[in-house]
Amino acid sequence: MKKLLKKLYIFLILLFLYAPIIVLIVYSFNASKSRAVWQGFSLTWYQQLFTDSKILSALETTFLIALIASVVATVLGTFAAMGMMKMKKKTFETVRTITYIPVLNPDIVTGVSLMMLFAFIGIELGFVSMLLAHITFCTPYVIISVLPKLYQLDMSVYEAAQDLGAKPFYALRKTIIPQLMPGIVTGFLLSFTLSVDDFVISYFTTGGHVENLSMIVFSMARKGVNPKINAVSALLFVTVMILLLIVNKRELSSKKHAAKNKDTLLNREKQIIKYRRNEGK
């Protein structure tokens, strides 16, 4: 009975989370503009989507900014987290608290603050300012994603690689980064999703000639949601799901590969220690 209730509970949670998305995807194929009446299967809204230059331009801007911001934020956040682990305890706690502030800070405060900063230093609001804003608010999420993996880090593999003659950067790339990879990938995906989804910060940090998808959706929603937005949302959801499946598959293979490398390095380290002991005798 308990197992049945647990399964029912999980099913209801998943239904609550994904039912709106399923409805959105289904109605993106509706021949009618109405969201209440089904008038048959049609690809009309997808055809109109790929001929709407405004939406395509916004989609291109959204993905370009999300990709660049996610990559830069992932690099900055990963090395920042590694640097934080080398700090003294009090300094680390202070820096970690400061890192959480942008995450907890309301978007409107962050957006207005960045807009005033760009105006003060003379950066024209547009593509560059929006990109810098996205990098700024994405980086803390990468740090938060990577830090737990650093707590679990096995430094013996890194030390073994150095004992075998590996240079510090090579040992870092081959031993530390693979162990941090799940956190790095999580931070990247989180940054990418937040960047694609962001409206408030983008609204305050861009000029009138640059718009991302969320801004287009907002402007359309004021007149009533256009079914083309259902089509865009469906494509975005499917793309993210495919990306997650690829990443999960890659992570499983990476874990197996990392475990084999770890065993090999530790075995070689034991052989070196044994050889040195025999030499000492």
Number of C-alpha atoms within 10 A of each C-alpha: 6 7 8 9 10 11 12 12 12 12 12 13 12 11 13 11 11 12 13 11 16 13 12 19 19 15 26 27 22 22 17 18 16 13 13 8 11 14 13 10 13 14 13 16 23 20 12 13 19 13 11 12 11 14 20 16 14 19 20 15 19 23 16 15 23 25 20 16 25 28 20 18 26 31 15 17 27 27 14 17 22 14 11 18 14 10 12 9 11 9 13 16 13 10 13 17 11 12 16 14 11 18 16 8 11 12 17 14 13 19 21 16 15 20 23 13 13 17 14 9 8 9 12 14 18 16 19 15 21 26 23 18 23 27 24 17 22 30 27 27 23 29 27 21 23 26 22 13 17 18 9 10 15 14 12 14 22 23 18 21 23 17 15 14 10 15 12 13 11 14 19 17 13 17 24 18 14 17 20 19 17 21 23 24 19 19 27 27 22 18 27 25 16 17 27 22 16 18 21 17 23 26 20 20 29 21 15 8 8 19 24 28 25 20 19 16 19 13 12 13 12 8 8 10 16 14 24 22 21 23 24 21 17 20 15 13 14 12 11 14 12 11 13 15 11 11 16 14 11 12 16 12 12 16 15 11 12 16 12 11 15 19 12 13 20 17 13 16 20 13 12 15 13 12 11 11 10 9 8 7 5
